Amino acid sequence: MNPIRPRERDAVLQSLRAGVVPRLGQHLIQVGRAKEIHALLSDIDRIAQGGSTVRFVIGEYGAGKTFFLNLVRSIALEKKLVAMHADLNPDRRLHASGGQARSLYAELTRNMATRTKPEGGALQGILEKFIAQARAQADAEGATTDAIVRRQTLQLTEMVNGYDFAEVVLAYWRGFEDGNEQLKADAIRWLRGEFGTRTDARAALGVRTFVDDASVYDQLKLLARFVQLAGFSGLLICLDEMVNLYKLANTQARNANYEQILRILNDSLQGSAEGIGFIFGGTPDFLLDTRRGLYSYTALQSRLAQNTFVRDGLHDFSGPVIRLAALTPEDFYVLLDKLRFVYASGDPERFLLPDEAIPAFMQHCRQRLGEHYFRTPRTTITAFLDLLAVMEQNPGAEWTSLIQKLEVQPDRGGDADRLPEILASEAPGAVRGDDELSSFQL
């Protein structure tokens, strides 16, 4: 049995005790979801073959959406894809006119990850891998590296805004070749969406455009094509907290974002995008609400409707929507057992609790919280890790008495997702607004 690496152990335990999803070591605590993961693996393979995919991962608060997205992202990195991820919030959207879409793009590029740089910040490494491959190809063909770089970037000019994208990549190559660090930095700034005016972009790089709100999706498609030229299999983009679009007060602003989602979905269904995949994480209200959710947009409702034959325990994971069921008590038992294993660094001899302690802990939580202890288990998991920490630092402590004294609080974090519904029932006028930038602050 392979021991657990200290870095992964600490990442898992520290993140879960803080109530957040770990970035490393997700595989150590994964339970269930086998069919859902298999469906996303098929998507990753499709992206690697030059196709495109869109998935909507839908689940109640606490059902494990963020964990699932992080797990799929880590699998994509192992499959030689480039992954980008970001959470939507009132200042980051798919469509806007006040910089919020560009802010989302900038966050995605900051979080750009590869297998060798899984924590983000991989854009420069991708550019340099592209140059290294061009040099190797030049040596093999007896050509100059400059000629190969220009030939490769020529493929980008066929796409929307591709000419300027290619020019920026060439500018990075010139900076790399001449040792011009400022030119390299300007090229990276442009690719990250950090230029705010055409004047600044023209002065620094000689290009006529910059990444603005209207060009974000086209820019992502260009990045997907470029990472393929750099030797990667494709690009996977994970967008979580999509419920923030559902919370937008202004109908016009909300529908404009849904129109952008429709465009992405159509491109995927029609095969007009290459080597790119999107995963959107959201709550059932974000999808199903016919007044404010995706189902309020008729074209999306027709494309995202559930297979009518899915009933009586049957599943269909071939459609764009994957609904995550809540954990079962059996899943939760396995999860706690895995947490005990991780805490002991993979050595059963170092277990701090006996086998019978896990069902006793679960029974105590059931008495305090009912089924919420395993359906929204964030605070329950934190309490279990706190118990292990006390047992580790107090070797003479008796676990039975500690469990009986344990206070477990219900997880109320999901209440924020129902804010529009609550305000609508209390004061219908509160959910209307004329300002496109207006939104509910969480």
C-alpha positions in Angstrom: 0.0 0.0 0.0 1.5 3.3 -1.1 1.7 6.0 1.7 -0.1 9.2 1.3 2.2 12.1 0.4 2.3 14.7 3.2 1.5 17.5 0.8 -1.7 15.9 -0.4 -2.6 14.8 3.2 -2.2 18.4 4.5 -4.0 19.9 1.6 -7.1 17.7 2.1 -7.3 18.0 5.9 -6.6 21.8 6.1 -9.1 22.6 3.3 -11.9 20.4 4.8 -11.3 21.8 8.3 -11.7 25.3 6.9 -14.9 24.3 5.1 -13.5 24.6 1.6 -12.9 22.1 -1.2 -9.3 20.8 -1.5 -7.3 21.6 -4.7 -5.0 18.6 -4.2 -5.7 15.0 -3.2 -9.4 14.9 -4.2 -9.0 11.3 -5.3 -8.1 10.3 -1.7 -11.6 11.1 -0.5 -13.8 10.5 -3.6 -16.9 8.4 -2.9 -19.6 7.4 -5.4 -20.2 9.3 -8.6 -18.7 6.5 -10.8 -21.2 7.0 -13.6 -21.0 10.7 -13.5 -17.2 10.6 -13.6 -17.3 8.1 -16.5 -19.5 10.6 -18.5 -17.0 13.4 -17.9 -14.1 11.1 -18.9 -15.9 10.6 -22.2 -16.1 14.4 -22.6 -12.4 14.7 -21.9 -11.6 12.1 -24.6 -13.9 14.0 -27.0 -12.1 17.3 -26.4 -8.7 15.5 -26.9 -10.0 14.3 -30.3 -10.8 17.8 -31.4 -14.4 17.9 -30.4 -16.3 20.2 -28.0 -18.5 19.6 -25.0 -20.8 21.4 -22.6 -22.1 20.0 -19.3 -24.3 21.5 -16.6 -23.5 19.9 -13.2 -26.6 20.5 -11.1 -27.0 19.8 -7.4 -28.4 21.1 -4.2 -26.1 23.1 -2.0 -23.7 20.7 -0.3 -24.2 17.9 -2.9 -20.5 18.2 -3.9 -20.6 20.2 -7.1 -17.4 22.1 -6.4 -15.6 19.0 -5.3 -16.8 17.2 -8.5 -15.6 20.0 -10.7 -12.2 20.0 -9.1 -11.9 16.2 -9.4 -12.8 16.4 -13.1 -10.3 19.2 -13.6 -7.5 17.2 -12.0 -8.4 14.2 -14.3 -8.2 16.5 -17.3 -4.8 17.7 -16.3 -3.6 14.1 -16.2 -5.0 13.6 -19.7 -2.8 16.4 -21.0 -5.5 19.0 -21.2 -5.1 22.6 -20.1 -7.7 23.5 -17.5 -9.2 26.9 -16.5 -11.6 27.6 -13.6 -13.4 30.5 -12.0 -16.4 31.2 -9.7 -19.0 33.6 -11.0 -19.9 36.5 -8.7 -21.5 39.9 -9.1 -18.3 41.2 -10.7 -17.6 38.2 -13.0 -20.1 37.2 -15.6 -20.3 35.6 -19.1 -21.8 38.7 -20.6 -21.7 42.4 -19.5 -20.9 45.9 -20.7 -19.1 47.2 -17.6 -16.0 44.9 -17.6 -17.5 42.0 -15.7 -17.0 39.5 -18.6 -13.4 40.6 -19.0 -12.9 40.2 -15.3 -14.1 36.6 -15.6 -11.7 36.0 -18.5 -8.8 37.5 -16.5 -9.6 35.2 -13.5 -9.7 32.2 -15.9 -6.3 33.0 -17.3 -4.8 33.5 -13.9 -6.1 30.0 -13.0 -4.9 28.4 -16.2 -3.3 25.1 -15.2 -1.4 22.2 -16.7 -0.2 18.9 -15.2 3.2 20.4 -14.3 1.6 23.6 -12.9 -1.8 22.4 -11.4 -2.3 25.4 -9.2 -2.5 28.0 -12.0 -0.3 30.6 -13.6 0.6 28.3 -16.5 0.1 30.7 -19.4 3.8 31.6 -19.8 4.8 28.0 -19.6 2.4 27.2 -22.4 3.9 29.9 -24.6 7.4 28.7 -23.9 6.3 25.1 -24.7 4.9 26.3 -28.0 8.3 27.9 -28.8 10.2 24.8 -27.7 8.1 22.7 -30.0 8.7 25.2 -32.9 12.4 24.9 -32.3 12.3 21.1 -32.4 10.2 21.2 -35.6 12.6 23.7 -37.2 15.6 21.4 -36.4 13.8 18.4 -37.9 12.8 20.3 -41.1 16.0 22.3 -41.4 14.0 25.5 -41.2 14.2 28.6 -39.0 12.3 28.7 -35.8 10.8 32.0 -36.9 9.4 30.5 -40.0 7.8 27.6 -38.0 6.3 30.0 -35.4 4.8 32.1 -38.2 3.5 29.0 -40.0 1.8 27.7 -36.8 0.3 31.0 -35.8 -1.1 31.5 -39.3 -3.7 28.8 -38.4 -5.1 31.2 -35.8 -5.8 34.0 -38.2 -8.8 32.1 -39.7 -10.7 32.5 -36.4 -12.5 35.6 -35.0 -9.9 38.1 -33.7 -7.3 35.5 -34.6 -5.0 37.9 -36.5 -4.2 40.0 -33.4 -3.9 36.9 -31.3 -1.3 35.5 -33.7 0.5 38.9 -33.7 0.7 38.8 -29.9 2.1 35.3 -29.9 4.7 36.4 -32.4 5.5 39.4 -30.2 6.2 37.0 -27.3 8.5 35.0 -29.6 10.4 38.1 -30.6 10.8 39.1 -27.0 11.9 35.6 -26.1 14.4 35.6 -29.0 15.8 39.1 -28.3 15.7 38.9 -24.5 13.1 41.7 -24.4 11.4 41.0 -21.1 9.1 44.0 -21.5 7.7 42.8 -24.8 7.2 39.3 -23.3 5.3 40.8 -20.3 3.1 43.0 -22.6 2.2 39.9 -24.7 1.2 38.0 -21.5 -0.8 41.0 -20.3 -2.7 41.1 -23.5 -3.4 37.4 -23.4 -4.6 37.7 -19.8 -7.0 40.5 -20.8 -5.2 43.2 -18.8 -5.2 45.9 -21.5 -8.1 48.2 -21.1 -7.9 50.3 -24.3 -7.0 49.9 -28.0 -4.5 52.8 -27.6 -2.5 50.9 -24.9 -2.6 47.7 -26.9 -1.4 49.4 -30.1 1.4 51.2 -28.3 2.7 48.1 -26.6 2.2 45.4 -29.2 1.0 47.1 -32.4 -2.4 45.3 -32.4 -5.7 47.0 -33.0 -7.8 45.1 -30.4 -7.8 44.0 -26.8 -9.9 41.5 -24.9 -13.1 43.2 -24.0 -16.5 42.0 -22.7 -17.8 41.2 -26.2 -14.8 39.1 -27.3 -14.3 36.8 -24.3 -15.9 33.7 -25.7 -14.0 34.1 -29.0 -10.8 34.6 -27.1 -11.4 31.4 -25.2 -11.8 29.5 -28.5 -8.5 31.0 -29.7 -6.8 29.8 -26.5 -8.2 26.3 -27.0 -6.7 26.2 -30.5 -3.4 27.7 -29.3 -2.9 25.2 -26.5 -3.4 22.4 -29.1 -0.6 24.0 -31.2 1.5 24.0 -28.0 1.2 20.2 -27.7 -1.7 19.9 -25.3 -4.9 17.9 -25.9 -7.3 20.7 -25.5 -8.9 23.2 -23.1 -11.4 22.5 -20.3 -13.1 25.5 -18.7 -14.9 25.0 -15.3 -17.3 27.7 -14.2 -18.8 27.3 -10.7 -21.4 29.3 -8.8 -23.6 29.8 -11.8 -26.4 30.6 -9.4 -25.1 34.2 -9.4 -26.6 34.6 -12.9 -30.0 33.5 -11.4 -29.6 36.2 -8.8 -29.2 39.0 -11.3 -31.9 41.5 -10.6 -32.2 42.9 -14.1 -34.0 40.6 -16.6 -32.2 42.0 -19.6 -28.8 41.4 -18.0 -29.8 37.9 -17.0 -31.1 37.0 -20.4 -27.9 38.4 -22.1 -25.9 35.9 -20.0 -28.3 33.1 -20.9 -27.9 34.1 -24.6 -24.1 33.6 -24.2 -24.7 30.2 -22.6 -26.9 29.3 -25.6 -24.2 30.3 -28.0 -21.7 28.1 -26.2 -24.2 25.2 -26.1 -25.1 25.6 -29.8 -21.4 25.6 -30.9 -20.9 22.4 -29.0 -24.0 20.6 -30.3 -23.2 21.7 -33.8 -19.5 20.8 -33.7 -18.4 24.3 -34.7 -15.9 24.7 -31.8 -12.7 22.6 -31.6 -10.8 21.2 -28.6 -12.8 23.0 -26.0 -15.1 21.9 -23.2 -17.2 23.8 -20.6 -18.6 22.6 -17.3 -21.1 24.8 -15.5 -21.9 24.2 -11.9 -25.2 25.4 -10.5 -28.2 24.7 -8.3 -31.5 23.3 -9.4 -33.1 26.8 -9.2 -30.5 28.1 -11.6 -31.6 25.4 -14.1 -35.3 24.8 -13.5 -36.8 28.1 -12.3 -39.1 29.1 -15.2 -39.1 32.7 -14.0 -35.4 33.4 -13.5 -33.4 30.2 -14.3 -32.2 28.7 -17.5 -35.6 27.4 -18.1 -36.9 30.9 -18.3 -35.1 31.1 -21.7 -37.1 29.0 -24.1 -34.3 28.0 -26.4 -32.3 26.7 -23.4 -35.2 24.9 -21.8 -35.8 22.9 -25.0 -32.1 21.9 -25.2 -31.7 21.1 -21.5 -35.0 19.3 -20.9 -34.6 16.0 -19.1 -35.0 12.7 -21.0 -38.7 11.8 -20.4 -37.7 8.1 -20.0 -35.5 8.9 -16.9 -37.6 7.8 -14.0 -37.9 5.0 -11.5 -34.2 5.0 -10.8 -33.1 5.1 -14.4 -30.3 7.4 -15.5 -29.1 9.1 -18.7 -25.7 10.8 -18.7 -25.5 11.4 -22.4 -27.3 14.8 -22.3 -25.8 18.1 -21.3 -27.2 18.1 -17.8 -25.8 15.9 -15.0 -27.8 16.0 -11.8 -25.7 15.1 -8.7 -27.7 13.3 -6.1 -26.9 13.9 -2.5 -24.7 11.5 -0.6 -26.3 8.4 0.9 -25.5 7.3 4.5 -23.5 4.5 3.0 -21.4 7.0 0.9 -20.9 9.1 4.0 -19.7 6.2 6.0 -17.1 5.4 3.3 -16.1 9.1 3.3 -15.5 9.2 7.0 -13.5 6.0 6.7 -11.3 7.6 4.0 -10.8 10.7 6.1 -9.6 8.5 9.0 -7.3 6.8 6.6 -5.9 10.1 5.2 -5.4 11.5 8.7 -3.3 8.4 9.5 -1.2 9.1 6.4 -2.4 5.8 4.9 -1.2 3.6 7.8 -4.0 1.6 9.5 -1.7 1.2 12.5 -2.0 4.9 13.2 -5.8 5.0 13.2 -7.0 7.3 16.0 -10.5 5.9 16.1 -11.7 2.3 16.0 -14.2 1.0 13.4 -17.1 1.3 15.8 -16.5 5.0 16.3 -17.7 5.9 12.8 -21.3 4.6 13.0 -21.4 6.0 16.6 -20.4 9.4 15.2 -23.0 9.2 12.4 -25.7 8.2 14.8 -24.9 11.2 17.1 -25.0 13.6 14.1 -28.3 12.1 12.9 -29.9 12.8 16.3 -28.7 16.4 16.1 -29.3 17.3 12.5 -31.5 14.6 10.9 -30.6 13.7 7.3 -28.8 17.0 6.8 -25.7 15.4 8.4 -25.0 13.5 5.2 -26.9 15.5 2.6 -25.1 18.8 3.4 -22.1 17.3 5.2 -19.7 20.3 5.3 -20.0 21.0 9.1 -20.2 17.3 9.9 -17.0 16.6 8.1 -15.3 19.5 10.0 -16.6 18.1 13.3 -15.2 14.7 12.5 -11.7 16.1 11.7 -11.9 18.2 14.9 -12.5 15.0 16.7 -9.5 13.3 15.1 -7.4 16.4 16.0 -8.4 16.1 19.7 -7.7 12.4 19.7 -4.2 13.0 18.2 -3.2 15.6 20.7 -4.8 14.0 23.7 -3.8 10.3 23.6 -5.7 9.5 26.8 -9.0 10.9 25.6 -12.0 8.6 25.4 -13.7 8.9 22.0 -17.1 7.8 23.3 -17.4 10.7 25.8 -16.1 13.2 23.2 -18.7 12.2 20.7 -21.5 12.6 23.3 -20.3 16.1 24.1 -20.0 17.1 20.4 -22.0 20.0 19.2 -22.7 19.9 15.4 -24.3 22.9 13.7 -26.5 22.7 10.6 -24.9 24.1 7.4 -27.0 27.2 6.4 -24.7 28.3 3.5 -27.3 27.2 0.9 -29.8 29.8 2.1 -28.1 32.4 0.1 -29.0 30.6 -3.1 -32.7 31.1 -2.3 -32.3 34.9 -1.9 -34.3 35.9 -5.0 -37.1 33.5 -4.0 -37.2 34.9 -0.4 -37.2 38.5 -1.5 -39.9 37.8 -4.1 -42.2 36.3 -1.5 -41.6 39.1 1.0 -41.5 42.1 -1.4 -42.1 41.4 -5.1 -40.7 44.8 -6.1 -37.3 43.9 -4.5 -36.3 41.6 -7.3 -36.8 44.1 -10.1 -34.2 46.6 -11.3 -33.3 48.7 -14.3 -29.6 48.9 -13.7 -27.8 46.1 -15.7 -25.0 46.1 -13.1 -27.4 45.6 -10.2 -27.2 42.2 -8.4 -27.6 40.7 -5.0 -24.5 40.9 -2.9 -23.7 37.7 -1.0 
